Amino acid sequence: MDLGIAGRKALVCGASAGLGYACAKALVEEQVDVVIVARTQTTLVEAANTLAALNAGKVTYLVADVTSAQGRSAILSEHPQFDIVITNAGGPPPGNFRDWTRDTWLAALDANMLAPIELIKATVDAMIAQGFGRIINITSSAVKSPLEPLGLSNGARSGLTGFVAGLARSVAANGVTINNLLPGTFDTARLESNFAAQARREGRPVDVVRNERIARHPARRLGTPDEFGRTCAFLCSVHAGYINGQNVLLDGGSYPGTF
């Protein structure tokens, strides 16, 4: 299927690895010109070189922290307009809410709620003016199925979800859609580090922890980053113009509810 977005320009945040990289890869394969952003230059350059080797869409990289005003300013001063924006930032650490201070909460809100909103504010009006735009926020399945230790993520990402629900309805008539992608367990380095941390806490082999988690999963496997990336690319396509204000859950059926 031709997604109809060849030649469009996309910003993909947190794109040096994991699900952000998978989204960038899927867009590059569709001949989209992609600007990838992350904080660590070494891994970002490696990602850019790998994507450029696909000989498809143009790839540009910029080292920046999208959770900071300075980082966002650096991106937008070099690239003031995008057709597609993929917001993505690492989630805050798990813990006990009794230990979190106001500053802890503000850091989580800055990274996982306010930073995406600022990127949307900086780019959506140009999308409206040209009659086309796609904004995808990578959030978490915890928005749909909260986990108690992930209270910082639950709260911040749910705040973003509520904001998007209101804004998305006001821009759709101008050819702009805003949706959220909610990943469950995907086979990424971040998930492997989570398994390793759990194994250390429990004094068990990491393979046992990993296999137990997979055994509880309805699909009996983890998701692949390519599956996630291609779903993202479809939501950015001309064929997805009637999908708007949605929370698309990619978890292999782990969420047990009907709605």
C-alpha positions, 0 to 999 in steps of 0.5 A, a space after each residue: 500500500 502506498 501511504 501517500 506521504 512520500 516527500 513529507 517532512 517528519 520530526 521523530 523524537 527519542 529516535 536513536 533506539 527502540 520504538 522511536 527509531 522504529 517509527 523513524 525507520 517506517 517513515 523513511 521506508 515510505 520516502 518521508 524526509 525525517 529529522 531524528 532527535 535524541 540526547 545521546 550523540 553516539 547512538 543518534 549518529 549510528 541510527 542516522 547512518 543506518 536509516 540513511 543506508 536504506 536509500 529512501 527518505 532523507 535523514 537528518 539528525 539533531 542532538 537535543 533534549 525535547 523535554 527542555 525548552 532549550 532543546 525544543 528551541 534548537 530543533 524548531 530554529 533549524 526546522 520550523 515546520 513539519 508535516 508529521 510530528 512523533 512525540 516521544 520521551 522516556 517514562 519516569 521511574 517507577 516507585 512509591 508515590 509516598 516518596 515523590 516530591 513536588 519536584 518529582 511530579 513536575 519533572 514527570 509532567 515536563 517530560 511526558 505531558 508539557 513537552 509534547 504539548 509544547 511541540 504540538 503548539 509550535 507545529 500544529 498551526 502550520 499544519 492547519 494552514 497547509 491542510 495536512 498534518 499528523 501528530 502521534 504521541 507515543 505514550 504507554 499502555 499504562 494510560 489504559 491499564 494503570 500500574 500502581 508503581 508507574 504513578 508518575 507515568 500514569 498521571 503525566 501521560 493521562 494528562 496529555 491524553 485528556 489534552 489531546 482529546 479536546 484539541 484533536 476535535 478542533 483541528 480535524 476539519 483542517 486535515 490535521 489528526 492527533 492520535 496517541 500510540 499506547 505500547 505494551 511489552 515490545 522487544 526493546 533494550 529498555 524492556 530488557 533492562 526492566 527484566 534485568 532490574 526485576 531479576 536482580 531485585 528478586 535474585 532470579 535469572 533474567 531468562 526466567 523473569 522474561 519467560 514468565 512474563 511472556 507466558 502470561 501474555 495472550 500472544 505468548 510473545 513480545 511485540 516487535 518494534 517494526 510492528 509498532 513503527 508500521 502502525 505509526 506510519 499508517 496513522 501518518 498516512 493519507 489513508 488515516 485521515 478519519 482516525 483522530 483523537 484516538 488512543 491506539 493500544 498495541 499490547 497483543 491483547 493484554 488489556 482485558 477490557 471490552 472498551 
